[in-house]
Amino acid sequence: MNGNALLRLKLSGERMKGKAEGTLEDGTLNLKMSLEGDLLSSLLVLGGGVKASGYGKLELALKGPYDSPKLREFNLLLKDGKISWGPTEVHNIVVEAHMEPDGFLKVGKFEAKLDGGRLEVSNRRGERSLKLEVLGGVNLGVLQLNTGPSGIELYIPDIMSPGGTGTFVLYGKRPDEPFLIEGPPSSPRMVGTVLLRNAEITYPPTGGRKRPSIWDRTDWDLTLVAGEEVWYFRDAIFGAGARLRIEEGDRLTLHGCPARGDFWVEGSLRATSGTIFYLDKEFWVEEAGIEFNTKYGVEPIVYGSAETKVRDDKAGREFPVYLRLYAWDPKTGAKLERAPLNECFLDVDVPPSQDISKEEVLRLLGYPLEEYPRKVAEALGIGIEDRVFRSLLSPIEYRLRRAIGLDVLQIQPSLMRNLLAPSGPSLTSLLYGTKFTLGERIGTRGLLFYRGELEPPKPPYGELWSVQHLLGLEYRLWTDTWLKFEYSYDPLSGQRDRRVGLRHRIWW
């Protein structure tokens, strides 16, 4: 394109004002622009429920061929910014940035608040810079992120409990260093540590959506650390539903890039409390864990055991039943209690001292052979129920926990089991078996909890239902030793039961 032209443009609106002046001489563009007003409102064009506002001033200069000009000057001042999407709101956004003579876009200040937390971003020059291939190349350098010890609240769809959030604390390899995002943009590198607190998470993602390609292209040097009250939930893990509390301080480190083929994970996660729902029964977790060291293609190693109580009314006794993870040793045929993830299965077990067969245990659990087909249908229905109602109940539980201020609040209905009952359902019977649990942490070692269960009428009592009450206190004396007190009460019969237990875990 040849010839000369003088360019002038003026913008005057209610929310934005600006102007642009420059020349076009023999195909070379020389243009200066300035904007002032609600700059962030332009983000509304992103859609997806994003709302934004924020006053700012922007000045920039472009110079070079008209079809590929380069950014020569850039100055941005933004204050009182606000961006919101879904349950996440970022406010009090302040940004100061300018371009230096060598093309480095210096972020002098970037601050934002998220639900009481604070995020600060700055940048510096580095060997692995984020160089954007726009306007002749914009060098963002290496981004440095810092949240401070309070962290920021975020919601990650399909990974976190619906309607819930978690607190993310970002720092570098050491607590006094910033979290880094390095280049190149085609394969960004994440370097640092993420401490997660007060969150309910699951994996693989529940939404069925394809994982964003950016995660596969990222070069990871990242350590994930579990803080207080991090729970793992899943409705179908080894054929059971699980809700496990991850031990505080456990960590996983991610290395390499999936797209490059050198991605691997090391570390371990453990749980010493939580529940597993299996064979229509609630098992309390004694221990469960997974150990990663996948550098050479080795499958993660898993282990776990949980306990429930079963009462034999004919014998007038109650005994423990254990749910354990096993795998078969291909050489000896023996059961392995620590085995690769892809080879494990769950099995019911009882102590040898109880002198009872597995068939008898299954009968007491409600699985006699003659009713097996119906129980299979029940189990399938319960799995469907968990998938459907968890998505509805999780947001309610989360909001109730926040409103009441409790650490634990869980509702477990039994609608499918009651619908499939031989006697048929009624309006009141649909609620039978519903369990609700409330709990409050006592420091970092104790848990005070209450559990109620709606039960059907018992002869000779005429009430439509009764509530079985259980009040308990669990306290960790040492790393592998727990002391437990329980008090249960049946208001219909007036029967009371008091229990004291001491549990110690031995590693070998």
RATA-V709064 format. One line per field, one symbol per residue. ss: DSSP state (a for helix, b for strand, c for the rest). phi: phi as a letter, one per 30 degrees, with the letter a starting at -180 (. if undefined). psi: psi as a letter, one per 20 degrees, with the letter a starting at -180 (. if undefined). Layout:
ss: ???
phi: ???
psi: ???
//
This chain:
ss: cccbbbbbbbbbcccbbbbbbbbbbccbbbbbbbbbbbaaaaaaaaccccbbbbbbbbbbbbbbbccccbbbbbbbbbbbbbbbbccbbbbbbbbbbbbccccbbbbbbbbbbbccbbbbbbbbccccccbbcccccbbccbbbbbcccccbbbcccccbcccccbbbbbbcccccccbbbbccaaacbbbbbbbbbcbbbcccccccccccaaaaacbbbbbbbbcccbbbbbbbbccbbbbbbbccccbbbbbbcccccccbbbbbbbbbbbbbbbccbbbbbbbbbbbbbcccccccbbbbbbbbbbbbccccbbbbbbbbbbbbccccccbbccbbaaacbbbbbccaaacccaaaaaaaccccaaaaaaaaaaaaaaaaaaaaaaaaaaaaaaaaaaaacccbbbbbccaaaaacccccccccaaacccbbbbbbbbcccbbbbbbbbbbbccccccccbbbbbbbbbbbbbbccbbbbbbbbbbcccccbbbbbbbbbcccc
phi: .cjbaccbbbcbbdcbbaabblbbbhiccbbbbbbbkdddddddddiiidbbaldabbbbbcakeecadcdcbabbbbbhdbbbahdcbcbhdbbbbacdedjdddcdabbacbhjdbcbbbbbdadcddcddbhijccdicdccbciddibcbbceicceeicbbccccaddbdccddcbccdedbdccbkbbccbhbcbbadecdidddeddddddccbbcccdcdhcccbacabhibcbbbcdddjdbbccbibeddicdabbkabbbbakbbcbhibcccddaaabccaceciddecbalabbbcbccdddibbbdbccbdbbddddciddcdbaeedbdbcbdbbdeddhbdddddddddjbdedceedddddddddddeddddddddeddedddedddicdbabcbdbdddddcdedidbedddddidcbbbabdcicccbcbbbbbdcddbdcdcddabcdcbcbbcbddbecbbcbcbbcbcdddidbbcbbbbbbcccb
psi: prrqqpppppporhipqrqpqaqooljppoppqqqpbmgihiihihbkjppqqpprpppqpqpaphimrqohqpppppqkqppqpcippprlppppqqprhjjpnpnhpoqqpolhrpppprrrqrhmqnoplqljopoibpppqpirhhaqpqpoqihrppirrqpppprbhqhjqqpqorarhhmqppobpoppqlqoqqprqiijqppphhhhipopmpppppbqlpppqpimokjrqqopopppiqqqppqapghijkprqqaqpqpjqaqpopljqopppgqqrpppmjhkjpqqpqrqqrqrpppohgikrpqqpqpqprqpohgijqppiorqhjjqqqqpqqqhiilqrhghghghiklqghjgghhghggghhgggggghghhhghggghgggghkqhpopporlggghhjqhiqqrghhhiqipqppqqpqnbihqopqppqppqrqpqjqiqhrropppprpppogagkpqpppqoqpohgijpqppqpqpppppp.
//
